[in-house]
């Protein structure tokens, strides 16, 4: 592993925190426990990079969390979450105070992008080989399992839209997965888990 960097930019009314790992390289002999799961998928080594950035304005209460990364022979991902009503109280060590401070936090926008460059294909091949089924059947099973897992969280906002996109992507990952969800003025995290799913 190399090229790890982290920095923080603290200003009068805002904070930016950044963590980057420009390259993670792991290689090993067959049976190496560090790569046991990945070797089963056909990878003899890993070469990955990632970055995470957190921006927060305590003057406005708006914040965003952005992350992106890539893996050689695996794929590329990026995700961003924008929220509002985030206050300093959420970071207190007192769990009761933090829990109360979390109630008004609202999700304003969420974006996800996935591009497969081999990882999903490797997972499909492994499943097909283990279960002795066709690759197309393995893809259908993976898509159905993803749908089932998301359907268990029906109270969360936009679950149907996410499930539709993920299911289609797993069935045919040739085109990148792109999902953008917006809500104005925002979907309260508390309301999302205690009430019916909002209109999309």
N, C-alpha and C positions, 0 to 999 in steps of 0.2 A: 504494500500500500504506500502511496505517496501523495504529495500535493494536497494536504488537508489545510484549509484556511477557515478562519472565523473572525468576524469583526462586528462591532456595534457602533452605531452612529446615534448618539443621544443629543437631542436638541431641546430647546425650551418647551416645545409643545408636541414633540414627536420622537419616535424611536424606530430605528431600523436595525434589525438583527439578521446577520447572514452567516450561513454555514455552507461550505462547499467542500466536496471531496472530488477533486478533479480526476482522480484515477484510483480505482481499487483493482489490483491485479492479484489473483490467486490461482495457483496451479499446483497440481499434486499427482501422485501416483494413484493408480486404481485402488479404491478402498480408503482413500484419504477421507476422514470423517468431516473435514471442512467442506468437502465437495460431494458428500454422499448422495444427497438429493439431486444435485445438478448432474452428477455423473450418470445417474439413472436416466436422465433426460437426454444424455448424449454429449454433455459438455465436459471436456477434460480440464478446462480452465475458465476463469471469469475475468472479464475486463470491463469495469463499469465506472460511471461517473454520475454524481448527483449534486444538486444545489437546492437549498431551501432559504427563502427570504420571508421575514415577518416584518410588516410595516404597520405601525400603530400611531394614530394621533389621539392623544388623550384630551386634546382640546375639543375634538369633534366626536370622539368615541368610535371612529371608523377604523377598521383594521383589515388587512389582507394577508393571507398566507399563500405563498407561491412555491411550488416545488417542480423540478424537472430533472430528468436523468436519462441515461441511455446505457445499453449493454451490448457489447459486440456479439453479433449473431443472435441477439435476443429481441431488441426493440427499443422504442423511445416512448417516454411518457411525459406529460406535463399536466399540472393541475393548479387551480387557483380558487380560493374561497374568500369572498368579501363579506364582512359582517359589520353591524353597527351596534351602538350602545354598549361597547366594551369599556369598562372602567377599571381603575387601578385596584379596586376591591377584589376583582376576580383572582388576583395574584397573592392575596393574603394567605397566611398559613392557617388561619381560622377557617375550617371547612364550612361551618354554618354561614359565615359572612360571604364566603366565596360562592356558596350555593345560591344565596339570595341574589348576589350580583350577577349570576349567570342567567337568571330568569328573563330579563329583558333583552338579552342578546338576540339579534335577528340576523338571519342569513339573507343577504341582498342578491348575491350572485355566486354561482358555482360553475366552473369550467373544467372539463376533463378531456384530454386527448391521448389516445394510445395508438401506436403504430407498431405492428408486429413485424419482426425481422427474423423469425425463427423459433421464438420461445413457445408460442401457441402451437405451432406445427409439431414441435418436439413433444409437448404435452399430449397432443392428439395421438401421435405415433405410439407413445408409451401406453396410453390407455387402450388403444386398439390392440397392441401386442399382448398386454396383460389379460385383457378380457376376450381376446380372440374374436374381435368384431371388425367390421369395416371402418375405415377412417371417418366416413360420413356419419356412421352411427355414433362414433366416439364424439364427434363434434356436436351432434344433437343432444347427447347425454350431458356434455359439459354446459351447453346453452341452457338446458332444462334445469340443471342444478344451480346455475347462476340466477335464473329466474326465481326458483324456489327460495333461495337464500334472501333475495331482495323482497319477495312477497311477504316474508316473515316480518318485514319492517314497514308495513303498509301505512303506518301513521306518519312516517317521515315524509316531508314534502317531495313531490316529483318522482316518487319511487317508480311509478309506471313508466315514465319517460326514460329513466335510467335503465330499467330492466329491458325495455324494448331495444334500446341501443346496444346494450351489452350482449343480449341474446343474438342479435343480428351480427354483431362483430365476431362472436365466437363461432357462429355458423359459417361465416365467410370473412376472415380478417384481411382480405386483400386490400380493402380500402380502410384508411385510418378511422378509428372511432373518435367522434367529436360530439360532445354533449355540452350545451350551454343552457343554464337554468337561471332565470331572473325572477325577482319578486319585488314589487314596489308597494308599500314602503319597506317590505322585508317580511320574512316568515320567522316568527318567534320560535326559538328552539324549544321553549317550554310548551307553546301551543302545538308544535309539530308532534310532540310525543304524547300529548294528552287529549287531542281532538282529532276530528276527521281530516283526511287529506284535503288540502286546498285545491281549488280549481287550477288547472294548468293552462 
